[in-house]
Amino acid sequence: MDLALAPPEMQRPGLSGLTPGMLVAWLAERGEPAYRARQIGDAVWSGKVASIDDAVPLPNELRRQLTESFRFDTVARTEVTLADGGLTEKALHHLDDGALVESVLMHYPARPSASERHTLCISSQAGCAVGCPFCATGELGFTRDLQTAEIVDQVRSASRRLIAEGRRLTNIVFMGMGEPLLNLDRVLPAIEALNDPHRFGLGARHITVSTSGVVPGIRRLTALGPQFTLAISLHAARDALRDVLVPLNRRWPVADVVAAAREHAAATGRRISYEVVMIGGINDTEADAEAMVALLRGDHAHVNLIPMNAVAHTPWRASPPRVIERFAAMLESAGIQTTIRGNRGQEVGAACGQLAAEHAGLPPAPAVARRRARLVAESAAALLGERSHEPAPAGVGE
């Protein structure tokens, strides 16, 4: 988004999107010492205050200039809905220009084999251009990229809630609304801020970035050598079917995506996570499992099988548990580590594939009917091995 064309409120950058060096430089232009940057940064990242006025004893003129130049928080308002007995929190974030994005905070109590975890799933875009048909976000279409501070402020919002309860955020996954690798110029600085020990201070290995298969973006990450986890939204190992399930496949076929992921694993030493939404009668057959084995056998990889969650505009339903278990057994027998994931937040539309900022409105019934009919025809052709003749989604880059 071009800030020069943005509403006046959005032309003020968010403080959480600034590096310490940028803040020091801004202060130096006003004759202020560098230590002020630490004072301001502590207020931004402490999670205990809602404004600069609440935290920092600044000179009045500097406080005025700071307030006029930057926003303490880019999220204007947040509505939180609870599910799973309070173990899942879906947050609807209202941004200054009216855009709506969602994040999901999931609590995992301590077990004998694992410590307590609090994992936040965050959005990188308002809407999404990729258009995966089993994902509610895709139905919204693409609104705009989020600014770095708008990404980070979803984390600050969740962190404030946790700090108030004496807890802390342990993991962040970029698996919310949008395709992170189509907004890398904002996502990478957000990760830097979240990983920086002088700012949010979360270890890189506690951060996961997901992609539906933007090959140039994967290669860009590999060149940087990051230690965070890369997750690939795979969903199908056969090109004809993946053309339908992940329209980005029409530009970057599955073999190219996995090859780029393999290079990333070799360069970073980090295991690749592959996500597969299991759709009954569509991508859960023995032929699909065999194709996935052929694609991933011998790789430093882990496959997560996720039962599809209900999405109003699709004709599909989740694979039965016994089918998913059989699929998992076939992968595991080939030496591919596999986990069957449970669903969280279904009752409030917070589960995988359900994030849609429903306050934006639902598609009309005739449009849903047309979409369902088209998906039935496209998936039937794909199951016969016919590649899609449709172009790749607009706006997904080269």
C-alpha positions as CSV (number, residue, x, y, z in Angstrom):
1,M,0.0,0.0,0.0
2,D,1.3,3.4,-1.0
3,L,1.3,5.5,2.2
4,A,1.2,8.7,0.2
5,L,-2.3,7.6,-1.0
6,A,-3.5,6.3,2.3
7,P,-5.9,8.0,4.7
8,P,-4.2,10.6,6.9
9,E,-4.2,8.4,9.9
10,M,-2.4,5.6,8.1
11,Q,0.3,8.0,6.8
12,R,1.7,7.8,10.3
13,P,3.8,4.6,10.5
14,G,3.4,2.3,13.5
15,L,6.1,2.5,16.1
16,S,6.5,-1.3,16.2
17,G,7.5,-1.3,12.5
18,L,10.6,0.9,13.2
19,T,14.0,-0.6,13.8
20,P,16.0,0.8,16.8
21,G,18.3,2.5,14.4
22,M,15.4,4.2,12.6
23,L,14.1,5.5,15.9
24,V,17.6,6.7,17.0
25,A,18.0,8.5,13.7
26,W,14.5,10.2,14.0
27,L,15.4,11.3,17.5
28,A,18.8,12.6,16.4
29,E,17.2,14.9,13.9
30,R,15.4,16.5,16.8
31,G,18.5,16.8,19.0
32,E,17.4,14.0,21.3
33,P,19.9,11.4,22.8
34,A,19.9,7.8,21.7
35,Y,18.8,6.5,25.1
36,R,15.3,7.9,24.4
37,A,14.9,5.1,21.8
38,R,15.3,2.5,24.5
39,Q,12.7,4.3,26.6
40,I,10.2,4.4,23.7
41,G,11.0,0.9,22.6
42,D,10.4,-0.5,26.1
43,A,7.0,1.1,26.1
44,V,6.2,-0.4,22.7
45,W,7.3,-3.9,23.6
46,S,6.5,-4.2,27.3
47,G,2.9,-5.3,26.6
48,K,1.8,-3.4,29.8
49,V,0.8,0.0,28.4
50,A,-1.7,1.2,25.7
51,S,0.0,4.5,24.8
52,I,3.2,6.5,25.1
53,D,1.4,8.7,27.6
54,D,1.1,5.7,29.9
55,A,4.7,4.8,30.1
56,V,7.5,7.3,29.1
57,P,8.5,10.5,30.9
58,L,9.3,12.4,27.7
59,P,9.6,16.2,27.3
60,N,6.3,17.6,26.2
61,E,7.5,18.8,22.8
62,L,9.1,15.4,22.0
63,R,5.9,13.6,23.1
64,R,3.8,15.8,20.8
65,Q,6.1,15.2,17.8
66,L,6.2,11.5,18.5
67,T,2.4,11.3,18.6
68,E,2.0,13.3,15.4
69,S,4.6,11.2,13.5
70,F,3.8,7.7,14.6
71,R,1.0,5.5,15.9
72,F,1.6,3.6,19.1
73,D,-0.7,0.8,17.8
74,T,-1.9,0.3,14.2
75,V,-4.9,-1.8,15.3
76,A,-7.8,0.6,16.0
77,R,-9.9,-2.0,17.8
78,T,-9.8,-5.7,18.5
79,E,-12.8,-8.1,19.3
80,V,-11.9,-11.4,20.9
81,T,-14.1,-14.5,20.7
82,L,-13.4,-17.6,22.8
83,A,-13.8,-21.3,21.8
84,D,-12.7,-24.7,23.1
85,G,-13.4,-23.8,26.7
86,G,-11.1,-20.8,26.4
87,L,-8.2,-22.7,24.9
88,T,-8.7,-20.8,21.6
89,E,-9.1,-17.1,21.1
90,K,-10.0,-15.6,17.7
91,A,-9.2,-11.9,17.5
92,L,-10.8,-9.7,14.8
93,H,-8.6,-6.6,14.3
94,H,-10.0,-3.4,12.9
95,L,-7.3,-1.5,11.1
96,D,-7.4,2.3,10.5
97,D,-8.6,2.2,6.9
98,G,-11.4,-0.2,7.7
99,A,-9.6,-3.4,6.7
100,L,-10.3,-6.4,8.8
101,V,-7.9,-9.2,9.7
102,E,-8.0,-12.1,12.1
103,S,-5.5,-13.8,14.3
104,V,-5.9,-16.9,16.5
105,L,-4.3,-17.5,19.9
106,M,-4.1,-21.2,20.9
107,H,-3.3,-22.4,24.4
108,Y,-1.7,-25.8,25.0
109,P,-1.5,-26.8,28.7
110,A,1.6,-28.5,30.0
111,R,1.9,-32.3,29.7
112,P,4.4,-34.7,31.1
113,S,6.2,-34.7,27.8
114,A,5.8,-31.0,26.9
115,S,5.8,-27.5,28.5
116,E,2.9,-25.1,28.3
117,R,2.7,-23.4,24.9
118,H,0.8,-20.3,23.6
119,T,0.8,-20.2,19.8
120,L,-0.4,-17.3,17.8
121,C,-1.5,-17.6,14.2
122,I,-1.2,-14.2,12.5
123,S,-2.2,-12.7,9.1
124,S,0.1,-11.0,6.6
125,Q,-2.5,-9.7,4.2
126,A,-6.1,-8.5,4.3
127,G,-7.7,-11.2,2.2
128,C,-5.7,-13.4,-0.2
129,A,-5.0,-13.5,-3.9
130,V,-4.2,-17.2,-4.1
131,G,-7.8,-18.4,-3.9
132,C,-7.5,-21.9,-2.5
133,P,-11.1,-23.1,-2.7
134,F,-11.2,-24.9,0.7
135,C,-10.1,-21.7,2.4
136,A,-12.6,-19.0,3.5
137,T,-10.0,-16.2,3.2
138,G,-9.7,-17.0,-0.6
139,E,-13.4,-16.2,-1.0
140,L,-12.8,-12.6,0.2
141,G,-10.3,-11.9,-2.6
142,F,-7.3,-9.7,-2.0
143,T,-7.7,-6.3,-0.3
144,R,-4.1,-5.2,0.4
145,D,-0.7,-6.1,2.0
146,L,-0.4,-5.4,5.7
147,Q,2.3,-3.0,6.8
148,T,5.1,-4.4,9.0
149,A,3.6,-2.7,12.1
150,E,0.1,-4.1,11.3
151,I,1.6,-7.6,11.3
152,V,3.6,-7.1,14.5
153,D,0.7,-5.4,16.3
154,Q,-1.4,-8.6,16.1
155,V,1.4,-10.2,18.2
156,R,1.5,-7.2,20.6
157,S,-2.3,-7.5,21.1
158,A,-2.1,-11.2,22.0
159,S,1.0,-10.6,24.1
160,R,-0.8,-7.9,26.2
161,R,-3.6,-10.4,26.9
162,L,-1.2,-13.1,28.0
163,I,1.0,-10.7,30.1
164,A,-2.1,-9.6,32.0
165,E,-2.6,-13.3,33.0
166,G,1.0,-13.9,33.9
167,R,1.8,-15.9,30.8
168,R,3.8,-15.3,27.6
169,L,3.7,-16.0,23.9
170,T,5.8,-19.0,23.0
171,N,5.3,-19.6,19.2
172,I,4.2,-17.6,16.2
173,V,2.9,-19.0,12.9
174,F,2.3,-17.0,9.8
175,M,-0.7,-19.1,8.8
176,G,-3.5,-16.6,9.0
177,M,-5.0,-14.5,6.3
178,G,-2.9,-14.0,3.2
179,E,0.2,-15.4,1.5
180,P,3.3,-14.3,3.5
181,L,5.8,-14.7,0.7
182,L,3.8,-12.3,-1.5
183,N,4.4,-9.7,1.2
184,L,8.0,-10.5,2.1
185,D,9.1,-6.9,2.1
186,R,6.9,-6.4,5.2
187,V,7.0,-9.9,6.6
188,L,10.8,-10.1,6.9
189,P,11.1,-6.9,9.0
190,A,8.2,-8.1,11.1
191,I,10.1,-11.4,11.8
192,E,13.3,-9.3,12.6
193,A,11.3,-7.3,15.1
194,L,9.8,-10.4,16.7
195,N,13.2,-12.2,16.9
196,D,15.2,-9.2,18.0
197,P,16.2,-9.6,21.7
198,H,15.9,-5.9,22.2
199,R,12.3,-5.9,20.9
200,F,10.0,-8.9,21.2
201,G,12.8,-11.4,21.7
202,L,11.2,-14.7,20.4
203,G,13.7,-17.3,19.2
204,A,13.7,-17.9,15.4
205,R,13.0,-21.6,15.9
206,H,9.7,-20.6,17.5
207,I,8.5,-18.8,14.4
208,T,7.0,-20.6,11.4
209,V,6.4,-19.0,8.0
210,S,3.9,-20.8,5.7
211,T,3.6,-20.5,1.9
212,S,1.3,-22.0,-0.7
213,G,4.3,-22.3,-3.0
214,V,5.8,-19.0,-4.0
215,V,9.1,-20.4,-5.4
216,P,10.9,-17.1,-5.8
217,G,10.0,-16.2,-2.2
218,I,11.3,-19.6,-0.9
219,R,14.6,-19.0,-2.7
220,R,14.8,-15.5,-1.3
221,L,14.4,-16.9,2.2
222,T,17.0,-19.6,1.5
223,A,19.5,-16.9,0.4
224,L,19.0,-15.2,3.8
225,G,19.7,-18.4,5.7
226,P,17.0,-17.9,8.4
227,Q,16.5,-20.5,11.2
228,F,12.7,-20.2,11.4
229,T,10.6,-23.1,10.2
230,L,9.3,-23.1,6.6
231,A,5.9,-24.7,6.1
232,I,4.5,-25.6,2.7
233,S,0.8,-25.8,2.1
234,L,1.0,-28.9,-0.1
235,H,-2.5,-30.4,-0.1
236,A,-1.8,-32.6,-3.2
237,A,1.2,-34.2,-4.8
238,R,-0.4,-34.5,-8.2
239,D,-0.3,-31.4,-10.4
240,A,-3.8,-31.8,-11.9
241,L,-5.4,-31.9,-8.5
242,R,-3.1,-29.2,-7.0
243,D,-4.0,-26.9,-9.9
244,V,-7.5,-26.9,-8.4
245,L,-6.7,-27.0,-4.7
246,V,-3.8,-24.5,-4.8
247,P,-4.2,-22.3,-7.9
248,L,-0.7,-21.0,-7.5
249,N,0.4,-24.5,-8.8
250,R,-0.5,-23.3,-12.3
251,R,2.5,-21.0,-12.1
252,W,4.8,-23.0,-9.9
253,P,4.2,-26.8,-10.2
254,V,4.5,-29.0,-7.1
255,A,7.8,-30.5,-8.1
256,D,9.3,-27.0,-8.4
257,V,7.9,-26.0,-5.0
258,V,9.3,-29.1,-3.3
259,A,12.7,-28.7,-5.0
260,A,12.9,-25.2,-3.6
261,A,11.9,-26.4,-0.2
262,R,14.5,-29.2,-0.4
263,E,17.2,-26.6,-1.2
264,H,16.0,-24.5,1.8
265,A,16.3,-27.5,4.1
266,A,19.8,-28.3,2.9
267,A,20.9,-24.7,3.3
268,T,19.5,-24.1,6.8
269,G,19.5,-27.6,8.3
270,R,15.8,-27.0,9.2
271,R,13.1,-29.6,8.6
272,I,10.3,-28.6,6.2
273,S,6.8,-28.9,7.4
274,Y,4.2,-29.8,4.8
275,E,0.5,-29.1,5.5
276,V,-2.2,-31.2,3.8
277,V,-5.9,-30.4,4.3
278,M,-7.7,-33.8,4.0
279,I,-10.8,-33.5,1.8
280,G,-13.1,-36.5,1.5
281,G,-12.9,-38.3,-1.9
282,I,-10.7,-35.6,-3.3
283,N,-7.1,-35.8,-2.1
284,D,-7.2,-38.7,0.4
285,T,-6.9,-41.8,-1.9
286,E,-4.2,-44.4,-2.0
287,A,-3.1,-42.9,-5.3
288,D,-2.6,-39.5,-3.5
289,A,-0.7,-41.1,-0.7
290,E,1.6,-42.9,-3.2
291,A,2.2,-39.7,-5.1
292,M,3.1,-37.9,-1.9
293,V,5.5,-40.7,-1.0
294,A,7.2,-40.5,-4.4
295,L,7.5,-36.7,-4.0
296,L,8.8,-36.5,-0.4
297,R,10.6,-39.8,0.3
298,G,14.0,-39.2,1.7
299,D,13.5,-35.5,2.4
300,H,14.1,-33.8,5.7
301,A,10.3,-33.2,6.1
302,H,7.3,-33.6,8.3
303,V,3.7,-33.9,7.0
304,N,0.8,-32.6,9.0
305,L,-2.6,-34.0,7.9
306,I,-5.5,-31.7,8.8
307,P,-9.1,-32.6,8.5
308,M,-10.8,-30.0,6.3
309,N,-12.9,-27.5,8.2
310,A,-16.4,-26.6,7.0
311,V,-16.4,-23.6,4.5
312,A,-19.7,-22.5,3.2
313,H,-18.7,-22.0,-0.4
314,T,-17.3,-25.4,-1.1
315,P,-19.1,-28.7,-1.9
316,W,-16.5,-30.7,0.1
317,R,-16.2,-32.2,3.6
318,A,-13.4,-33.6,5.7
319,S,-12.0,-37.1,5.1
320,P,-13.3,-39.6,7.6
321,P,-10.8,-40.4,10.5
322,R,-10.1,-43.9,9.3
323,V,-9.2,-42.6,5.8
324,I,-6.8,-40.1,7.3
325,E,-5.3,-42.8,9.5
326,R,-4.7,-45.0,6.5
327,F,-3.1,-42.2,4.6
328,A,-0.8,-41.4,7.5
329,A,0.2,-45.0,7.8
330,M,1.2,-45.1,4.1
331,L,3.4,-42.1,4.5
332,E,5.0,-43.4,7.8
333,S,5.7,-46.8,6.2
334,A,7.8,-44.9,3.6
335,G,9.8,-43.2,6.4
336,I,8.0,-39.9,6.2
337,Q,7.2,-38.4,9.6
338,T,3.5,-37.7,9.8
339,T,1.1,-36.2,12.3
340,I,-2.7,-36.0,12.3
341,R,-3.7,-32.6,13.6
342,G,-6.8,-31.9,15.6
343,N,-9.1,-29.0,14.9
344,R,-9.3,-26.0,17.1
345,G,-11.7,-23.1,17.1
346,Q,-14.3,-24.5,14.7
347,E,-17.2,-23.2,16.6
348,V,-16.1,-19.6,16.1
349,G,-14.7,-19.9,12.6
350,A,-11.1,-19.9,13.9
351,A,-9.9,-23.2,12.5
352,C,-7.6,-23.8,9.6
353,G,-9.1,-22.4,6.4
354,Q,-11.9,-20.6,8.2
355,L,-10.4,-17.2,8.8
356,A,-12.6,-14.8,6.8
357,A,-13.2,-11.7,8.9
358,E,-16.9,-12.6,8.6
359,H,-17.9,-9.1,9.5
360,A,-16.9,-8.2,6.0
361,G,-20.0,-10.0,4.8
362,L,-20.9,-13.3,3.1
363,P,-21.1,-14.0,-0.6
364,P,-24.6,-14.1,-2.0
365,A,-26.3,-17.6,-2.3
366,P,-26.2,-17.6,-6.2
367,A,-22.5,-16.9,-6.2
368,V,-21.9,-19.8,-3.7
369,A,-24.0,-22.2,-5.9
370,R,-22.0,-21.3,-9.0
371,R,-18.7,-21.7,-7.2
372,R,-19.7,-25.1,-5.8
373,A,-20.8,-26.3,-9.3
374,R,-17.5,-25.1,-10.8
375,L,-15.5,-26.9,-8.1
376,V,-17.4,-30.1,-8.6
377,A,-16.6,-30.0,-12.3
378,E,-12.9,-29.0,-11.9
379,S,-12.2,-31.6,-9.2
380,A,-13.8,-34.3,-11.3
381,A,-11.6,-33.4,-14.2
382,A,-8.5,-33.2,-12.0
383,L,-9.2,-36.7,-10.6
384,L,-9.0,-37.9,-14.2
385,G,-5.6,-36.3,-14.5
386,E,-6.6,-33.3,-16.6
387,R,-4.6,-30.1,-15.9
388,S,-6.4,-26.9,-15.4
389,H,-6.6,-24.5,-18.4
390,E,-7.3,-21.5,-16.1
391,P,-4.5,-19.0,-15.6
392,A,-2.7,-18.6,-12.3
393,P,-4.4,-16.1,-10.0
394,A,-3.8,-12.5,-10.8
395,G,-1.4,-10.6,-8.5
396,V,0.7,-13.5,-7.3
397,G,4.0,-12.3,-8.7
398,E,6.4,-13.6,-11.3
